[in-house]
Structure formats: C-alpha cells, structure tokens
Amino acid sequence: MQETVQESDLLIKDGEFARFRDFFYRKTGIYFEDSKRYFVDKRLITRVKILNYKTFREYFTHLRFETDGKELEQLINAMTVNETYFYRESYQFDCLVNSALSMVGKGKTANESIKIWSLPSSTGEEAYSIALYLMENWPGINDYDIELFASDIDTSVLEKARRAVYGKRSVEGIPLTLKKKYFTELSDGRLQADNALRDCVEFTNVNIMDSQAMRYYRNFDVVFCRNMLIYFDDKSRRLAAEAIYDALAPGGILFLGHSESMSRISSLFKVIRFPETIAYQKA
C-alpha cells in the first residue's frame, strides 16, 4: 500500500528555505526577501507534489544534483512573474522611432542591420509593440534591415510569445485600426497576431546571469530591459548591467523601466536625455 504523504512533511524549514534561496540566487540572480516566503513556499510545495517526493529535502536534493536542468527550468517558470501588455510605457517607443534610431543609424552602411533586443520578453507584448511601432511610425523602416530579438529565462512564456495569442487586457492599448490590420479574432474572443507580425521577432531562451550563454548576444544597437533589475539585489544588478553593456554595440542605447536608474547601479553608461525620455548609452 502506498505511503500517505502528510502535509506537515512538506513544510519547508527556515534553514531549508535559506539554502534554497541561496541556490536559486546563484542560478538566476533573483533573491527572494523574507516577505516573499509564502509565495515561494507555495510554488515549491507544488513542485514537490508534482514530482511525488515525500519531503522538501528530497526534492531539493534532486534539484541540486540533476544533470539535465529540466526541473530547474520548470521551477524558474513557476517562480518568475510575467505580467505585461502592448504599448506599455509607450513614450519609450516614441523615443525609439523619433530619436534613438536616427542616432544609432548614423554611420551604418547599406549592408549593416540595426539590432534591437527585448529582455526579458515575457509573453511577447513588448517585442511585438516595438515591431508595430517600427512598421507604422518609423520613416526609416525601408532604409535599414532590422533584426528584432526577444529573450527570457522562462521557457513557458516564450512558447506563449511565439503563439502570440492575447486576451483583451493585453491588447486594449493598441489602436483599433492596427488590431484589424495585424490580428485575427479567435472563437474565444482572444486575438492572435498574424504571421507578418510574428515573423518580425526571433524569441530565444537566455539567463542573463549565465556568462557563457550571454557571449552569443553581442552588437545590439538598442536594448529594452524594463522592470527586470527591480527583482535583483545590488550585486546581481551590477552583473546584469555589465552583461547588457557587453551586449551593446559601441554607441548602443539602453531603455530601462520608469522606476529603474542605471546611474545608481553602474558607471559604465552615459545618460542620454532625449525629448521623450531618459536612456543610457554605451560610450
């Protein structure tokens, strides 16, 4: 007869939580404050139950010593928060098409492309918003080859981004004319981006704290990294800033979230004051 697992056996002790927190921090750069304890415990216990372990200690041992990284991937997907919508902080997209692209486009030859990176991509709303702005509002769209990439540590949101199916809340900021032009309404009322829009973006999985993986992300002219650094502590923010700096081309421009400031994190970047907003530039 199968042994019944008691709920009390699944409780995570303070010492176990501290060890897990350090482990997850080393892997992702995300540090969970004590105020997040309920959120973290709930998701950990869910994973323990799914894998049919009797205690958290058994699960944590599996997590630390697994060789394929599959459970860590599942846990990262469970722990990361991905809430966004189209045209969020749209003044930065106005800045992109009205000011930033003309700056990074100077000196580009006919066979050189402009590379733009959305990180973290979440479910794709930011990257597709950039594509819409470029196609609808940028006069230089026919003069340059644009490469638009979007990346996230969460593999589950990347799959959603590639499918590009969105509820009403996600798309309510898009003008009606563009919804009709670039989206198809599904039977359940959700909208799916058409192939022309979806083909504009290449989605990839990356952990910004993985220095080996980040070596393949180089020479970006523009990076949108909005509302990611707020989840890191000071050390992780500095490491992330260095990784983004290395990913940018000389003169490349970085956009952060409205509550974030690179000036308090790293001295590598130069502050740029555009008419629309503040951004940061690789010297």
Beta strands, then each sheet from edge to edge (+ up, - down):
strand 1: 113-118
strand 2: 145-152
strand 3: 165-166
strand 4: 183-185
strand 5: 191-193
strand 6: 201-205
strand 7: 220-225
strand 8: 248-256
strand 9: 269-273
strand 10: 278-282
sheet 1: 6+ 2+ 1+ 7+ 8+ 10- 9+
sheet 2: 3+ 5- 4+
end
